[in-house]
């Protein structure tokens, strides 16, 4: 983690009910050739409720900077995500597990806020590191193309084996449970994914995800600060 420490904040929103209501009201994309599972809201949340996102970002930046003393600017890409679990029989089935990945490198940090009231244990977020001997492993074009096709509804031959081979390059270092209204934030250089998508009996996995850049000219990024 080169920019921000792994950060968890419980009871993030003072009143999460309007956030859940918005997540249930807003329109979503249709499944397509994406590298991520499920569907996401059809527009950035800043376009329909800027005050909410501004409040959220002020609270996040205030975790790392004293906003009364320094000037901080931010940009954020925000959206809700829904993921339908694979089945109820085996929560840790390879097709019901997230895919370890890095977020876009033009962002400094990313994270999610869990919005399932009746949350499912082990449907949160896992942090990974590459195993010894896999330090130079990079996801292949074959892997990316197969994942996109699978997410758009195609049946991919040997896809489970492709996923298992990818997952076998990593080891889990942290597991965060999806407590309702809990925020988790991490640097963009951290490998991570959904631990699992949950169970069908618990409904879709619902989160507010965000990708952010934070700039403070008076101070370095939190993990790069120094004191004279």
Beta strands, then each sheet from edge to edge (+ up, - down):
strand 1: 7-9
strand 2: 39-40
strand 3: 73-83
strand 4: 109-114
strand 5: 125-130
strand 6: 170-176
strand 7: 183-187
strand 8: 191-194
strand 9: 205-215
sheet 1: 1+ 7- 4+ 9- 3+ 2-
sheet 2: 6+ 5- 8+
end
